[in-house]
Amino acid sequence: EGTALLVGTGPYRLEDPTKYTPGETIEVVRNNRYWGVPSPWDRIVWKIIKQDAAREIEFRNGGLDLIAPLPHQHIEMLKDKKLVARTQHKVYEHIRTGYTYVSWNQKRKGEATVFADKRVRQAMTMLLDRQRIIDEIYLGFGRIANGPFHHMGPQFNDQVKTWPFDQDRGLALLKEAGFTMDAEGRVHKPNGDPFDIELTYGAGSTFVEKIALSLKDNLARAGINLKLNPLEWPIMLERLNQKDFDAITLGWGAGGLESDVEQMFHTRNIKEGDNRGSYSNSTLDALIEKAHVTLDEDERMKIWKEVHAILHEDQPYTFMARSKVRLWLDKRIKNLQPLPVFGVNYVSTWSVPIEWYVPFEDQKHK
């Protein structure tokens, strides 16, 4: 299949909009007919580098001017005095930071799964030690996510208390939902089958692999076998679209100061949208629709806070973590300024730093 013609009205454009190939390096040039403030950059190049280590090496070698390293890479990079001397780095939280999650599939091949019972989903969340993942894998660069809304935003419900890591309480909920435990401590589903779960996730990232192994360890301690199923993205996307998975771990980015969760959680998006875990709650649907037509901001925020509370109770996802941003840049790049809520002036709703620039005498990509 051929690629589509890419048309837009942003500050940048493809030199030839007919020659974009997904998965290859993306190169854009300044759009001189852009309606807004013109960008200082003549050209921006995004290199597609799938391997975590390869991205770090490319930055260290000067092939990249900007990188958001993984936590362990950030720590190691700080030890390199030469690298620190020729770069600048920032660590911060900002409202557009998304979250990672585990989605529990409530309907597979037309049949309800054990995850259709919210007690089971609540139990799964309490059987997973999210704080340990943040401490040992994020190395402290993050916090537990207890819902889809950012804690710095007006939609966040601060009355919602994060589900704790509590194995006893989680197993008690499974027992209440009809699960049993044998003499060896192995959990069985209500139909008597061993409670085995296949976790699907994207292959190629050592960071995600560490998280998957931590989840497997958590559940093994509770008597549940988590089978790891790393897949290449095209295959994983096909599984998602077909809703052919037990559980899947992915992440959502945040669009701005106010987020709309219809795409992930409204019943009408089970068939065609991104509600791939087949979660449905008519009360939540009505609240989302009400928020869409409520113009008074204070009233709308009250509605979103109700949405937050329902999603916390129902746990269609185990909301995992929000990562702090670790941003490294070449020192040639100037006017990197701190901003409240947004962290730094990495402005606009997409990743184009309009206010940054490189003085002419420091430019190396001429």
C-alpha positions as CSV (number, residue, x, y, z in Angstrom):
1,E,0.0,0.0,0.0
2,G,1.2,3.5,-0.8
3,T,1.4,6.3,1.9
4,A,-1.1,9.1,2.1
5,L,-0.5,12.7,1.1
6,L,0.3,14.6,4.3
7,V,-1.3,18.0,4.5
8,G,-1.2,20.4,7.4
9,T,-1.1,24.1,8.5
10,G,1.6,23.9,11.2
11,P,5.0,25.8,11.3
12,Y,6.7,22.9,9.4
13,R,6.1,20.9,6.3
14,L,7.6,18.0,4.5
15,E,9.7,19.1,1.5
16,D,7.8,16.6,-0.5
17,P,4.5,15.5,1.1
18,T,4.2,12.5,-1.2
19,K,7.4,10.9,0.0
20,Y,6.8,10.2,3.7
21,T,7.5,6.6,4.6
22,P,6.4,5.4,8.1
23,G,9.3,4.1,10.2
24,E,12.0,6.1,8.4
25,T,13.7,9.3,9.4
26,I,11.3,12.3,9.3
27,E,12.7,15.6,8.0
28,V,10.6,18.8,8.0
29,V,11.4,22.3,6.8
30,R,10.0,25.7,7.9
31,N,6.6,26.4,6.5
32,N,6.9,30.0,5.2
33,R,3.2,30.3,4.8
34,Y,2.5,29.3,8.4
35,W,-0.2,31.6,10.0
36,G,1.5,31.9,13.4
37,V,4.8,32.9,14.9
38,P,7.5,31.7,12.6
39,S,10.0,29.1,14.0
40,P,13.7,29.8,14.3
41,W,14.5,26.4,13.0
42,D,15.2,25.9,9.3
43,R,14.8,22.2,9.5
44,I,14.0,19.5,12.1
45,V,15.0,15.9,11.8
46,W,13.5,13.1,13.8
47,K,15.6,9.9,13.7
48,I,13.8,6.7,14.2
49,I,16.0,4.7,16.6
50,K,14.1,1.8,18.2
51,Q,16.8,0.5,20.6
52,D,17.2,2.3,23.9
53,A,21.0,2.0,24.0
54,A,21.4,3.1,20.4
55,R,19.6,6.4,21.1
56,E,22.0,7.1,23.9
57,I,25.1,6.3,21.8
58,E,23.8,8.6,19.0
59,F,23.4,11.5,21.5
60,R,26.8,10.9,23.1
61,N,28.4,10.9,19.6
62,G,26.7,14.2,18.7
63,G,24.3,12.7,16.2
64,L,21.3,13.9,18.2
65,D,20.8,17.3,19.7
66,L,18.0,16.3,22.1
67,I,17.2,13.0,23.9
68,A,14.8,11.9,26.7
69,P,16.9,9.1,28.2
70,L,15.6,6.3,30.4
71,P,16.2,6.6,34.2
72,H,19.3,4.4,34.3
73,Q,20.7,6.2,31.2
74,H,20.2,9.6,32.9
75,I,22.1,8.4,36.0
76,E,25.0,7.1,33.9
77,M,25.1,10.1,31.7
78,L,25.5,12.4,34.8
79,K,28.8,10.5,35.5
80,D,30.3,11.5,32.2
81,K,32.0,14.9,32.9
82,K,32.7,15.6,29.2
83,L,29.1,14.9,28.2
84,V,27.8,17.1,31.1
85,A,30.1,19.9,30.1
86,R,28.8,20.1,26.5
87,T,25.1,19.6,27.3
88,Q,22.3,20.8,29.5
89,H,19.8,18.7,31.2
90,K,16.5,19.2,33.1
91,V,14.3,16.9,35.2
92,Y,10.7,18.0,35.8
93,E,7.0,17.1,35.9
94,H,4.5,18.7,33.5
95,I,0.8,18.5,32.9
96,R,1.2,16.9,29.4
97,T,3.0,13.9,30.9
98,G,0.9,10.8,30.1
99,Y,0.6,7.6,32.0
100,T,1.4,3.9,31.5
101,Y,-1.3,1.3,32.2
102,V,-2.3,-2.4,32.1
103,S,-5.6,-2.9,30.4
104,W,-7.6,-5.9,31.5
105,N,-9.6,-7.3,28.6
106,Q,-13.3,-7.9,29.7
107,K,-14.5,-9.6,26.5
108,R,-12.4,-11.9,24.3
109,K,-13.7,-13.5,21.1
110,G,-17.2,-12.5,22.1
111,E,-17.1,-14.1,25.5
112,A,-16.9,-12.3,28.9
113,T,-13.6,-12.9,30.7
114,V,-12.9,-13.0,34.4
115,F,-11.9,-9.4,34.1
116,A,-15.5,-8.4,33.5
117,D,-15.9,-8.5,37.3
118,K,-14.6,-5.3,38.7
119,R,-13.6,-7.1,41.9
120,V,-11.0,-9.0,39.8
121,R,-9.7,-5.8,38.3
122,Q,-9.4,-4.2,41.7
123,A,-7.6,-7.3,42.9
124,M,-5.1,-7.1,40.0
125,T,-4.3,-3.6,40.9
126,M,-3.7,-4.4,44.6
127,L,-1.5,-7.4,43.6
128,L,0.9,-5.1,41.7
129,D,3.6,-3.2,43.6
130,R,3.6,0.0,41.5
131,Q,5.7,1.9,44.0
132,R,8.5,-0.7,43.8
133,I,8.5,-0.3,40.0
134,I,8.8,3.5,40.4
135,D,11.6,3.1,43.0
136,E,13.6,0.3,41.2
137,I,12.9,0.8,37.5
138,Y,12.0,4.4,37.2
139,L,14.7,5.1,39.9
140,G,12.4,7.5,41.6
141,F,11.7,9.6,38.4
142,G,7.9,9.1,38.6
143,R,4.8,8.6,40.7
144,I,1.9,6.2,40.8
145,A,-1.0,7.2,38.5
146,N,-4.4,6.7,40.1
147,G,-6.5,7.7,37.1
148,P,-6.3,9.3,33.7
149,F,-6.1,13.0,34.9
150,H,-2.8,14.6,35.8
151,H,-2.4,15.6,39.5
152,M,-1.4,19.2,38.5
153,G,-4.6,19.7,36.5
154,P,-8.1,20.9,37.4
155,Q,-9.8,17.5,36.5
156,F,-7.9,15.6,39.1
157,N,-10.0,14.4,42.1
158,D,-7.8,14.7,45.2
159,Q,-10.4,12.8,47.2
160,V,-9.6,9.6,45.3
161,K,-7.2,7.4,47.4
162,T,-4.8,5.4,45.4
163,W,-5.3,1.6,45.6
164,P,-2.6,0.2,47.9
165,F,-0.3,-2.7,47.2
166,D,-2.1,-5.3,49.4
167,Q,-1.7,-9.0,48.5
168,D,-4.0,-10.2,51.2
169,R,-6.8,-7.8,50.3
170,G,-6.3,-8.6,46.6
171,L,-6.6,-12.4,47.1
172,A,-9.6,-11.9,49.4
173,L,-11.4,-10.0,46.5
174,L,-10.5,-12.9,44.1
175,K,-12.0,-15.4,46.6
176,E,-15.1,-13.2,46.9
177,A,-15.4,-13.3,43.1
178,G,-15.4,-17.2,43.1
179,F,-11.6,-17.9,42.7
180,T,-10.0,-20.6,44.8
181,M,-6.5,-21.4,46.0
182,D,-5.0,-24.9,46.0
183,A,-2.6,-26.5,48.6
184,E,0.4,-25.1,46.7
185,G,-0.9,-21.6,46.8
186,R,-1.9,-21.6,43.1
187,V,-4.9,-19.4,42.3
188,H,-7.7,-21.0,40.2
189,K,-10.5,-19.3,38.3
190,P,-14.2,-20.0,39.2
191,N,-14.3,-22.7,36.5
192,G,-11.4,-24.5,38.1
193,D,-8.7,-23.6,35.5
194,P,-5.4,-22.2,36.8
195,F,-5.4,-18.4,36.7
196,D,-2.9,-17.8,34.0
197,I,-2.7,-14.4,32.3
198,E,-0.9,-13.5,29.1
199,L,0.6,-10.0,29.2
200,T,1.2,-8.5,25.7
201,Y,3.6,-5.6,25.3
202,G,5.9,-4.0,22.7
203,A,9.1,-5.8,22.0
204,G,12.5,-4.1,21.9
205,S,12.6,-1.9,25.0
206,T,14.6,-3.2,28.0
207,F,12.7,-0.7,30.2
208,V,9.3,-2.2,29.4
209,E,10.8,-5.7,29.7
210,K,11.9,-4.9,33.3
211,I,8.4,-3.7,34.1
212,A,6.9,-6.8,32.7
213,L,9.3,-9.0,34.7
214,S,8.4,-7.1,37.9
215,L,4.7,-7.6,37.2
216,K,5.3,-11.3,36.7
217,D,7.2,-11.5,40.0
218,N,4.4,-9.7,41.8
219,L,1.7,-12.1,40.5
220,A,3.9,-15.2,41.1
221,R,4.1,-14.3,44.7
222,A,0.2,-14.3,44.8
223,G,0.0,-17.7,43.0
224,I,-0.8,-16.3,39.5
225,N,1.2,-17.2,36.4
226,L,1.8,-14.2,34.2
227,K,3.0,-15.3,30.7
228,L,5.0,-12.6,28.9
229,N,4.2,-12.0,25.3
230,P,6.4,-9.3,23.7
231,L,5.3,-8.5,20.1
232,E,6.5,-6.2,17.3
233,W,4.3,-3.2,17.0
234,P,2.4,-4.2,13.8
235,I,1.4,-7.6,15.3
236,M,0.6,-6.0,18.6
237,L,-1.7,-3.4,16.9
238,E,-3.5,-6.2,15.1
239,R,-4.1,-8.0,18.5
240,L,-5.4,-4.7,19.9
241,N,-7.8,-4.1,17.0
242,Q,-9.1,-7.7,17.3
243,K,-9.3,-7.4,21.1
244,D,-7.3,-10.7,21.2
245,F,-5.4,-10.4,24.4
246,D,-5.8,-11.1,28.2
247,A,-3.9,-8.0,29.3
248,I,-1.8,-5.4,27.6
249,T,0.5,-2.7,28.8
250,L,0.9,0.5,26.9
251,G,0.8,4.3,27.6
252,W,-1.3,7.3,26.8
253,G,0.1,10.8,26.2
254,A,-1.8,13.9,27.5
255,G,-3.1,16.5,25.0
256,G,-3.1,19.6,27.2
257,L,-4.6,21.2,30.3
258,E,-7.9,19.4,29.9
259,S,-8.1,15.8,28.8
260,D,-11.1,13.9,27.3
261,V,-11.3,10.2,28.2
262,E,-14.2,9.3,25.8
263,Q,-11.7,7.7,23.4
264,M,-10.6,5.1,25.9
265,F,-13.6,4.5,28.2
266,H,-16.9,5.4,26.5
267,T,-19.0,2.4,25.5
268,R,-19.5,3.7,21.9
269,N,-15.7,3.3,21.4
270,I,-15.6,-0.4,22.1
271,K,-16.5,-1.2,18.5
272,E,-14.5,1.4,16.5
273,G,-12.4,3.4,19.0
274,D,-9.7,2.7,21.5
275,N,-11.8,1.1,24.3
276,R,-10.2,-2.2,23.4
277,G,-10.7,-3.7,26.8
278,S,-14.5,-3.6,26.2
279,Y,-15.2,-1.6,29.4
280,S,-18.7,-0.2,29.7
281,N,-20.4,1.9,32.4
282,S,-23.6,3.8,31.4
283,T,-23.2,6.3,34.3
284,L,-19.7,7.1,33.1
285,D,-20.9,7.5,29.5
286,A,-23.6,10.0,30.6
287,L,-21.0,12.0,32.6
288,I,-18.6,12.2,29.7
289,E,-21.4,13.4,27.4
290,K,-22.5,15.9,30.0
291,A,-18.9,17.3,30.3
292,H,-18.8,17.8,26.5
293,V,-21.7,20.2,26.6
294,T,-21.1,21.9,30.0
295,L,-19.6,25.4,29.2
296,D,-19.2,26.5,32.8
297,E,-15.6,25.5,33.7
298,D,-16.2,24.9,37.4
299,E,-19.2,22.7,36.7
300,R,-17.4,20.8,34.0
301,M,-14.4,20.1,36.4
302,K,-16.9,18.7,39.0
303,I,-18.1,16.3,36.3
304,W,-14.6,15.2,35.4
305,K,-13.8,14.6,39.0
306,E,-16.8,12.3,39.2
307,V,-15.4,10.5,36.1
308,H,-12.1,10.1,37.9
309,A,-13.8,8.6,40.9
310,I,-15.8,6.1,38.8
311,L,-12.7,5.0,36.8
312,H,-10.8,4.5,40.0
313,E,-13.5,2.3,41.4
314,D,-14.0,0.3,38.2
315,Q,-10.3,-0.1,37.3
316,P,-10.7,-0.9,33.6
317,Y,-7.0,-0.2,33.7
318,T,-4.5,-0.6,36.4
319,F,-3.1,3.0,36.1
320,M,0.6,2.4,36.5
321,A,2.9,5.5,36.5
322,R,3.6,9.0,35.4
323,S,7.2,9.5,34.6
324,K,9.2,12.7,35.3
325,V,10.7,14.1,32.1
326,R,14.5,13.8,31.8
327,L,15.5,16.1,28.9
328,W,19.1,16.4,27.6
329,L,20.1,19.0,25.0
330,D,23.2,20.2,23.3
331,K,24.4,23.5,24.9
332,R,24.2,25.2,21.5
333,I,20.4,25.4,22.0
334,K,19.5,28.6,23.8
335,N,16.4,30.1,25.6
336,L,15.4,26.9,27.4
337,Q,13.2,28.5,30.1
338,P,11.4,26.9,33.1
339,L,7.6,27.2,33.1
340,P,5.1,26.4,35.9
341,V,2.9,23.4,35.1
342,F,4.5,22.9,31.7
343,G,8.0,22.3,33.0
344,V,9.9,24.1,30.3
345,N,9.0,26.2,27.2
346,Y,8.6,23.2,25.0
347,V,5.5,25.0,23.8
348,S,2.6,24.2,21.5
349,T,0.5,21.0,21.7
350,W,3.1,19.2,19.7
351,S,6.8,18.7,20.0
352,V,8.2,21.8,18.2
353,P,10.2,24.1,20.5
354,I,9.2,27.4,18.8
355,E,11.1,29.6,21.4
356,W,14.4,27.8,21.3
357,Y,17.2,28.8,18.9
358,V,20.9,28.3,18.1
359,P,23.1,31.5,17.6
360,F,24.5,31.7,14.1
361,E,28.1,31.3,15.3
362,D,27.2,28.0,17.1
363,Q,25.2,26.4,14.2
364,K,26.7,23.1,12.9
365,H,23.8,22.0,10.7
366,K,24.1,24.7,8.1
